[in-house]
Amino acid sequence: MKNTNALIVGLGSIGRKHFSILKKLNFFKKVYTLTRQKRHKVNKVTNLKKIDFIKPSYVIISSRTNTHFSHLKFFEKKIKNATVLVEKPLFEKYRNFKIKNNNVFVGYNLRFHPVIVFLKKFLKNKKIFSINLVCKSFLPEWRKNIIYSKSNSAKKSFGGGALLELSHELDYFQWIFGKIKSIEFSKLNKNSNLKIDCEDSVLVVGKTNDANFFLDLNFLSHRSERSILIEGDNFNVKADLLKYKIEISRKNKLKTIKFRKIKDQTYIDQHRAIMKKNFKNLCSYSEGLDVLKVIKIIRKKNI
């Protein structure tokens, strides 16, 4: 890859993160960005007509969610045999679009979180009865130097809202526990006084082939939490993604496992896996569509 170029579409907070990481990893001859922003010192292009000049082997689509589809469609038409990473969620809604010319993945980087990696291995072939996922945070605190009410997350038309923004949980849930079989109940609300035009909280009850599950997602909480509680056959697991900690209870014995927290490591590992063509932990295009299918059902079941 060292003799090829990369292109990052969109230079918002996540686009800047990808740019910084790729520059440090030194995988590419040049890293270009598609942006009209003037304040950043980057190799910049202002329109996609430059694509023949850049000839990227790696494209990162980190534009607004509601533009992901048009950008991906463009690259499918204009380039071949490239790797494309679309930031999560894949699209703002489910679309029946086939990929033929490139290798496309979705940026669900929490698959590289050490807690998630551990659970994926630990729970293999174990009998699970119930799963409780909680993801809570406060939207105005997500991004520094950005007015939250003007962000993509706050606007339904841009692909915002708690369900799409917090879809990491739906992706790693299906990656670890298997596909969701049914949604029994869902409730999407705007409960807070946040200046947004979309839901700020989501409750979902459903089933996999073997277990019941409950999802509690919101970005209105002043107390951040990202946890998984699993009840299984003769074991109990409590996982904390923010504290990088897992507690496993068996026969009245408690085992605690702590992991090292390194800034941006999940993003770094995601890019390294792509460069090394080690795709087993990445979210494939079809898996990204599966998340959107589930989101479509959740919205339909909303009472």
N, C-alpha and C positions, 0 to 999 in steps of 0.2 A: 504493500500500500504506500510505501514511502515515496514512490515516484508518481503517485496519483494525487488528485485533489479531493477535498471534501467541501460540501456546501451545506450551510445551516440556513433554513428558511425561517425568518423571524428572529428578532434580537430583543425579545422581552427578557424577563428574569431567567426563565429556563433556557432560552437560547444563549444568553450570556454564560450561563453555567456550562452548557455543552461546549461553547467556544473555548472557554478557559481550560477545560479538561483536555480537549483535543490538542490544544497548543502545547500543554505540558507533556502529554503522552507522546507527542512528536511522531505520530503515525503517518502524516501526510506531507506532501511537498508544500501545499498551501491549503489553508482553511478559509473559504470565502463565506460571506454572509449576504443574504438578500434582505436588505433593510433600507429605509429612507432616513434612519436616524443619523445625525451628524456628529453626535458627541463622542462616539466610540472610535478608537483608532483600530480599524480592522480592514481586511481585504474585502471591499464592499462592492456589491452590484445592486442596482436599483430596479432591475426587471429581469425576467427569466429568459429574455432574448439572448443573454450572454451564456446560456447553457452549453452551446456548441464550443465556446471558447474555454469554459471551465472543464468540461468533460469529467464530472465528478464520479468517483467510484463509490462514494458514500454520501448519502443525503440524509439530513435530519430535518424533519418537518416539525417545527416548534412554533408555528403561527397560531392564530386563533383557532379554536376547535372547529368553528363553523366554516373554516377555509381549508381544513385538512383534506377533505374529499377532492376539491378542485385542484389542489396542489399535487396530491397523489395521482390523480387522473392525468395531469400534465406530464409528470415524470414517467408514467407508464407508457405514454405516447412518444416521448422524446428521447428516452435513454433505455439501454438494455444492459442486463447483467450487472447492475449496480445493487448495492445494499441500501435499503431505505428504512430509517427508524422514524416512525410517526409517534410523536409524543402522545401520551394518554389524555383522554380517551381517543380511540381511533377516529371516530366521527362524532358529530353531535346527535346522530340517530343511526339506526341500523340501515345499511345500504347493501343491496345485492350486487356487489362489484367484484369482478374476477381479476386476479393478478396473474399475468402471463410472462412479463418481460423482466421483472426484477425480484429480488429477495426482500420481502417486507416484514418488518417486526414492529411491535408496539412497545412504547417506553414504560412498561410497568416494572420499574427498577426495584421495587420492593421484593421481587423474586430473588434478588441478590442480598437481601438483608440476612445477616447470620441467623437470626431467630427463625425466619421463614425457611431458610435452607435446612436448618436443623430439624424443624417440624416435618418437612417433606420426607426426610429419611426416617425419622423416629416413628412416625405414624404409619409407615408402610405396612400393610397386612394386619394392622391392629383393628379390633372391633370398636367402633365409635358410636355412642348413643346420642350425644347432643353437642352442639357447637354454639358458642355465644361470641360474636364479634362486636367490638365497640371501637368507634373512631370519632373522637370529639376534639374540637379545637375552636379558635375564634378567628373568623375570616379577616378582620381588620389588622390582625397581628401576623398574617401570613408573609407579607412582603414589605420590606422597608422602602421608604421613599415613594410609595404608591398609594394613591387614594383608593381604598378598597371598593368604594361604590362605583368607580369608573373602570374597575378591572374586569377582565373577561369572566371571572368567577361569579360576578354579581349580576350578569346579564343573561337572561334566557336565550336571547337571539344570538349570542356569541357562543353558546354551548356551556353556559355556566350552571350553577345549582349544585347542591350537595350530592345528588346522586351521580352525576357525571364526574364531578371534581374528586369525589371520594371513591371512585370505582376501582382503585387499587384493591380494596377489600374484596370485591366481587371476583377480580382476577386471581389473586392468590388463594382465595377460598376454593375456586374450582380447580386450581393447579394442585392443591394439597388434597382436597377431599373428594374430587370428582365433580362431574357436571351436576348442576342443580336440576332436580327432577320436577319439582313443582313449587310454585309460590302460593301459599295459603292465604296470606294477608300482607298488604302493604299500605303504608300511610305516608304521604309526602305533604309536609306542611311548611308554611312560613310562620313561625311562632314568635320570632324576635322583632325588634325594632330596627334591625339592620336595613340600610338603604339599598335593597336589592329587589329585583322583580322575579325571583325564582325561589324554589324551596330551600330552606336552611336546615331541614331535618328530615330524616328518612328512617322509618321502622319497617322491617321486613321479617316475616315468619315463613319458613319453607322447609322442604325436605330434599335430601339427597337419596340415593338408593338405600342407604343404611342409617341415616341419622336425621334428627330434627335440627334446625338451626334458627338463630335469631340474630338479626343485624340491627345495630343502633348507630346511625351515622348522623353527625351534624357539624356545622361550623358556626354555631352560636354559643358554644360553651367557653367560659372563662377558665375552665380547668381542663387542660389537654390530657387526652387518654387515647392510647392505641393498644388494645389488648385482645387476647383470644383465650377463652375458657373452654376446655374440652373435657367432657366426661366420657370415659371409655370403660371397657371391660377390665376391671381391677386396676384402673389407673385414672389419675386426674392430672391435667396439665393447665397451668396458668402461664401465658406468655405475654411479656410486656415489650412491645417494639420500641417504645421511647426510652426505657431503662436498659434495653439490651439484656433482658433477663428472662429465664425460664425456670419455673418451679414444677417439679414432677412428684406427685404423691402416689405411693404404692404401699399398701399394707401398713398404714400409719407411719411410714418413713418418708421424709421430705428430702428431695435432692434439688439443690439450686445450681443452675448453670449461668454464668455471666460471660458476656461477649464484649470484646473491645469495640468501642465506638470511634470511628474515624470519619471525619467530615467528607461528604460526597463519595464515600467508598462504593456505595451501591451503583452510582452512576459510572464511576471509573471501571468497576468490574463488568458492568453491562457493555461498555465500549470495548474493553479488552476481549470479552467473549466474542463479540461480533468480529473484531479484527482477526482473532484466532480461529474463526469459523467453528467455535464451540457453542452450538445453538441450543443445547438441551435445556438450559434454564431460561431462555428468552421466551417472551410471549410472541407466538407466531401471528401472522395476519388472521388466520382462521380462528385462533383463540381470542383475538381482539374483537372479532365479529361476534363470537359467542357471548362475550361480556355485553355487547350492545343488544343482543337478542334477549338476555336476561333483563336488562334495563327496560326494554320495550314491554316485557311482561309485567314488570314491577309497576310501570306507569299505568298499564291497562288495569291492573288489579287494585290500584289506588282507590280507597273508599272516601 
